[in-house]
Amino acid sequence: MKYAIISDIHANVTALECVLADARANGAEKIVCLGDVVGYGPLPAEAVALVRRECFIVLAGNHDDAVSGRGDSSTFIDLAKEAVERHRAALSDEDVAWLKSLPYTCTIDKAVAAHGDVFDPPKFYYILDENGAEANFAKTDARLVFVGHTHEPAIFVTGRSGAVYKTDAQDFTIEEHKRYIVNPGSVGYPRESGGRCFSSYVLYDSVEGTVTFRYLPFQVSSVMQRGDAKRIVGRRIVAAVAAVVAAVVAAVVWALVPKTVEVVDDPALVVAEKSIPLDPDLKHVSANIALARESDPVQLRIVFESPSGAVVGMESLTVRQSSKRGVKVPDGSARARFTALKARPEERPAIVFFAPSASTK
């Protein structure tokens, strides 16, 4: 069976239609959606209708849960919170009930799938690095795992040694004694770097044991609000349009243009925060963080700031036990700010060691 694995549509019907057409043209027999049908984009009702009609399996994403009322949107950025209200108002009661009924995981020809991770699917943790991938490999015996949520295509691989490696997204054939976590990227709201902006998805051939990445040109105009006034709620819509477009454009040029945004966290989610100064000769930083054995994980964010305090770069990773990973220092950085955050206020992460450092290597 050949499956198209798609994720993170975010109410972008234009992008979804292109991906579905490409998948059919390339022999996809069934479409599997890893979640986030709604959130951010312009046409939630149309996206839900198309997904319900075309997809064999649909999983719940964090934005789907927020819109349906099953999940919490208190930690969302303002743009995402606004979309929750707008999309809930635009959907029928039946559509909202359907979103609320979506499962968190599924099995597809021995492959396991979830929106964020299989470690604790309803909490939608991100798999951003080898530590997060290792925790997910330990949670399942599946040789192949599909996840979305990050909006960035990626592959994590482990073999007989047990070591976990992150590789660039590339076509591959499943090898004996190896296991894989595959992220297909995003259909409707890509966040890739290096000047690239493509809708992406993967084709999984369960008979041949192959995974193939597909990339389609992405139209920034596809995330702009549209339609009559009855379907567009509130006077903030003009600001929302500008914000959505700005977010996509920012994603494309993130590596090219210094940022001046301010990064502010919900105090209820901050577990610990530390900063270190950076001299021009310093090349890498490390959080050097360790958690207690039974601790909840933390999301570690590293923000690099210029001498004036402007943000010039950012890195984020999930820490479930410890991390000494080296992160490259962007040009123009004068300070690195390390923030450990919990996903939900009720969680109780326990940090036993946290000593950020920088090196010239």
N, C-alpha and C positions, 0 to 999 in steps of 0.2 A: 504494500500500500504506500502511495506517495502522499504525504501530508504537507500542507503549507502551515508553518507555525508563525503567527503574527502576534503583535503585542502593542499596547500603548497607542491606541487609535485616537483618543482624546477628541472625539466629536468632529473629526476632520474627514468628511465624506469624500471629498475630492481625492485625497490621498488613498483612502480605503478602496475606492473604486478602481484606481490605477493598480494597486497591489493585487486585488482580487482578479482583475483581468490578466495580469502577468502570471499569477499563480496558475490559473486555468490554462493559459497558453503553454505553460511549462509542465503540464501533466498532473497538477495537483488534483487528487481525488476527494480529499476532505480538508477542510479549513479548521484549524484549532486556534482560538484566540486566548492569549494568556492574561487578558484583563485590561482594565482602564479603557473601556469603550467610551466613557464620558470623561468630563474634566477638561478645563481650559478652552476647548475649541468652540466653533460656531453653531454646529447642528447636532445637538444631542439626540433629539427624537429620530432624526433621519439615520444617524449612526446606529442607534439601537435597533431600528427596524431592519437595516441592512445586515447587521451582524446576526440578528435572530433568524433571518432568512437564509444566510449563506454559510454560517459556521456550524460545524459538527459538534464542537465542544466550546463552551465559553467559560472561563474562570473569572473569579472576582478579583478586581484590582482595588487599591486603596481609594481611588477616586470614585469607583463604582460603589464601594461601601459607604463613602461619605455622602454621596448623593442619595442613596437609598435609606440612609439613617441608621444602617447597621454599624457603621464605623464613625470615627471621630475625626473632625477636620480642624481641631483647635491648634494643631501644630503646622497647618498649611500656611504658606505665604499668602499675602493679601489677594493676589491674582487668583490663586487656586480657591480660596475661600469664597470669593465673589462668584466664581464659576459654579460652585456647589449650589448656591442659592438660585442662580440663573437656570441651571440645568434641571434642578428639581422642579422649578416652576414650569419649565418647558415640556416636561415629560408627563405622560398620562399615569394614572394610578397603577394601571397594569404594567407599564414599563418600569416604574419604581419597584413594584413588587417583584418583577422579574430580576432586576439588579440585585435585590435583597436575597434572592434565592440561589444565586450563583455559587457553585462549589469553589473551594480554595485550591484544591489539587485534583489531578486526574492521572490515569495511566494510559499511555498510547503505545500499543505494541511493545510493552515492557519498558518504555521510556516514561519517566515521571515528569510532571509539569506543574508549575505554580507561577503566581505573578511575581512575587519578590524572592522567596526562598522556600525550601522545604524544611528548614530548621524549626520554624514556628510560623506557618503560612498566614494566619490571621493578623499577625503583627507587621507583615510586609517589610522585613529587614532587607537591606540592599546587599547584594553580593558584589563587592567592589574590588576585593583583593584576595590573595591566596588564603589568608586567615578565614575569611568568610566562606570561601569555597571549601576549605578543609572541614569546617563545621558541618556543612551541608552534605559533603561526601560521607561523613560519619553517621549522618542521620538516615541514610538510605543505602540499599544494596544495588540500586539501579545503575546500569552502566552508562545511561544517558539521561540527563536532566535538562529540561528547558525552563528558563526563567526570563522575565522581562524586567520592568520597573526602573532600570537605570537609563533607558533610552539609548544605550550605546552597545553596539554589537561586540561580543567578546566570547572567548572560550577559556575554560579552565580545565586542565588535564591532570590526572594522576595515574600512576602505574604501580608496578610491583614494589617499588621502593617506598611508596606512601607519600613521597614529596608531591606538592601541588604547584603547578605552573600556570601562569596566565599567558595566553598567546594572542596575537592579533587574530581578528576574525578572518577565517580562511576555510575554503572547502576541504572536507576530509572524509575518509572512510574509517569507520569504527574499527579499531585494532583490538585483537584479543589481549586480555590482561590490562587494558586501559579503560578508564572511565572519564566521562566528559560532562561538564556543565556548559550549556550553550545559551547565550543571550542573543536573540534575533535583532535587537534594536527596537526602533519605534517606527510605526507606520505614519502617524499623524503629527508627531511633535519631536523630531530628531534633535539630539543635542551633541552631535559629533563635533570634534575639534579639527584644527588644521585646515580650516577653510572649506570643509566638506559639509554638505547638507543633503542627505538622501533619505527617502523612506526606505526602510530595510525590513527584510523578513528572511526566513530560511525554508528550504524544502528538505524534508526528511523522508528518505526512501527506506522503509523498514525492511524491505526484501534485500536490497543491495547493501544496506548498512551505510548509506552515505548522507552527509549533511552539506547542503549547498547554500551559500549566502547570496541573496539577490538585493540589488540596489537600484532604486528608481529616482529620477530627478524630483526634487521637492519644491513645490510652489509656495513661497511665503504667503502669497495672497490667500491660500487655502485655509489659513487659520484666522482670517478676518471675519468679524461678525457680519451677518447678512439676514435678509428676510424682512417681513412686515413687523410693524410695531407690536402687534399682539404676541409675537413669539420672542420678543426681546424685552427683558424686564429691567426697569430702572433707568435713571438718568446717567448712571455711571458707564453706560455701554461705550461711549466714545473713548473714555479713558481705558476701558478694558481692551478695546481694539488696539489702541496704541501700545498698551502694555504687552499684549500677546505678540504683536509684530516685533516689538523691541526685544522681547525675550528670545525669539527665534533668531533674529539678526545677531544678538549678542552671543548666542550659542555658536554661530558660524565664525565669528571673528574673535572669539575669546582668546585664542592664542596669539592674536596679532595686535590687539588694541589694549592698552592699560585700562583697568577698571577704576572707577571712582565711586562705586557703590559702597554703602555701609552695610555691614553684616551684623544684625542684631538678633539675639536669641531670646526665647522665652525663658526667663529665669528659673521656672519650675522644671525645665528639662536639662539645665546645665549641671553636670556632676562635678566637673573641675575645669579650671582654665589656667594656663601658664603661657608666658611669653619669653622669648629670648631675642636679644639684639643680633643683627647680622652684619658682619663686615663684608666688604666687596669680594674678598678672596674665598668666602665660604660657599661651597657648592651644593651640599646636601644637608638636610635636617632629619632628625629621627625623634619620634615621640617618646620612645623608651617607656612604654606603659605596660603594666601587668595587672590583671584582675584576679580576684579570689576564685578558687576552684568552682564554686557554685554560683558565681555572680551572673547577673543578667549582662548581656553584651552592651557595649557603648558604640555610638557613632562618633568617630574621631574626625574632627575637621581642622585643617591647618590653613590659616589665612596669612598670606604674605602681604605686607604693607610697605609702601614707599616712605621716605622720610617725612612726607606731609600727611601720612595716614591713609592715603588712597590704596585701595586693594589692587594689587598687581598680579595676583594668582591665588588659586585655591585648590586644595586636595582634600578628598574625603574617603574614609575607609571604615569598615566595620571591624571592631576588635572584640573577639569573643574570649580570648585568654590573654594574649600578649602581642605586642608589635614593636619591632625594632627596625621596621622597613625604612630605608632611606628615600627621601623625597627631594627631587631636584629643586633648587632655589631659583625662582625666576629672576631675570635681570631687573635691577632697580629696587630690589628688596632691602629694607633696612630693619625689618622686624618680622618674626614669625609668631603667630598667635595660635596656640593649640587649645582646642575646646573639646572636651568629652561630654557628649550628650546622650541622654536616654531617649528611647523612642516614645515612651508614654510616661506620664507623671507617676503612675503607680509602681513602676519598675524600681528595683533597688540594686543598681550596679555597685560593686565594691572594688575600689581601686587600691591595690597594695603597693604600687610603685608607679611613679610618674615623674620622669626627669628628662625633659626634652634637651637635645644637644644638636650641635652643628659641626660639620667637618669640612675640610678643604679638599677631600677626595670625592 
